């Protein structure tokens, strides 16, 4: 059925619930999982010319450290379940785009991701990365709430 399942995470409890669901499904169908977290490049928040080089290096280092911590959770949960796993740290202005690109690059045949359940104005204003993945993905997406 599925051979490779992509598990995006931003480190929230919503995502951890989806990750656990994806790992359980992967174990059931004997698939491997690929964990991904997408961070925004530094230039997305502030023009690079306004940031001193030493501060840019510190921010980059901390971003990598936090991303690796989020991915370590996936690695640990997969290992405990006996599921093969690899992890990818992505940088992209748009998280949904990084998720879709990783799914293609890693030849995933399913994306299992969380919905944060924002409704009303906050859902409209903030947008939904899950909705954007659903719109742009050419492979199936399983949304866990």
N, C-alpha and C positions, 0 to 999 in steps of 0.2 A: 504494500500500500504506500506508505511514506518511507523514504530512505534518509532524508535530511530535513530536519525541522529547525527553523530559525526562531530564536527566542530573544526578542529585543527587551532591554531593561533600562530603566532610568533610576533604579535603586529603590523605588517606592514599594510599599507593601502590596499595592495593586499588581505591580509587575512581578513581584516575587510569587504571588498566587498564580499568575499566568505561567511563570517559569516552572513551577511545580507541576502544574497541569500538563504543560508541554513535555516535561521529562517523563511523567507517568505515561503519556501517550507514546512517547518514543520507546520506552521500555516495552510496552505492550506490542508494538509493531516492529520492534528490533531496529529502530532507526537511530542515527546519530543526531546530536543537537549541535547547533552553532549559536553561541551567545553573542549578542552585539549590544554595544552602547554607543550612542552617537552624541558627541560633544560639538558645540558650536565653536568655530575658529575664533580666536581672540579679536580679529577685526570686525566681527559681527556686533560687538558691543560698543567698541570705541575705536576710532581711527588709529591705526598702528603708529602713526607719526606722533601721537599724543602720549605714547606709553614708553617710558625709559626702557632700554634693552634689558637691564637687570631685572626690572619688574616683569617684563614680558616673559623672561625665562622662568621666573618663580611661578607666575600664573600658569604657564604651560606645564611645568613640573607637577603642580598641585592638581591640575586638570587630569593629567595622565594617571596620577596616583589614585584619585577618586574613581576614575573610569575602571582602573584595574581592580579596585576593591569591589565594585559592582559586578564585574565579570567573574571574580573569584567565587562569589556566591553561587553562580551558575555552575562553575567547575566543581565546586564542593558538593552541591546537590546532585549533579549528574554522576559523580564518582560514587557517592553513597548509594545511588540507585543502580549502579552497574551499567550506566549508559555512556557510550563514547561521546566525548564533547571536545569542541574547540571554541575559542573565543576570539572576537575581532573588536578592536577599538577603532571606531570610525570618527572622522571629523567632517562635518558638513553644516552649512548654514541652515539646512532644513532637515530635522531628524527623520521625517518620513522618507525623504529621498535617500538618506544614508541607509535606512532599513531596506528599502526596495533594491538599491544597488548591491548591498551585501547579499541579499537573497539570490540575486542573479549570479554574482561572482562566486558564491559558494555552492551553486546548483541546488538550492533548497527547493523542496516541493510543497512546503507548507510553512506559513508564518503563524505562530501562536503568540498573541499579544494581549495586553490588558486594555480595558477601557476604564478611564478614571471616573466615568459617570457624570461628567459635568453636564448640566442641563440649563436651559433658559439662556439668559443674556451671557453668563460666563462661558457657556459652551460656544456661543456664537462669536464672542469677542476673542476668546483664547484660541478657538479652532480646536480641532481634534487631530492629533497625529495619527490616531487609529483610523479615523475617517479618511484621511489623506492616503494612508497605506491601502485601505480598501479600494479607494478610487483608482490608484495608480498601479497596483500590483497585478501582474499577469498570472500569479499563482494563488491558490486558495489561502484565505486568512481566517483563522479561528480566533474569535474575540472572547476573552474570558472576563466576566464581570464579577 
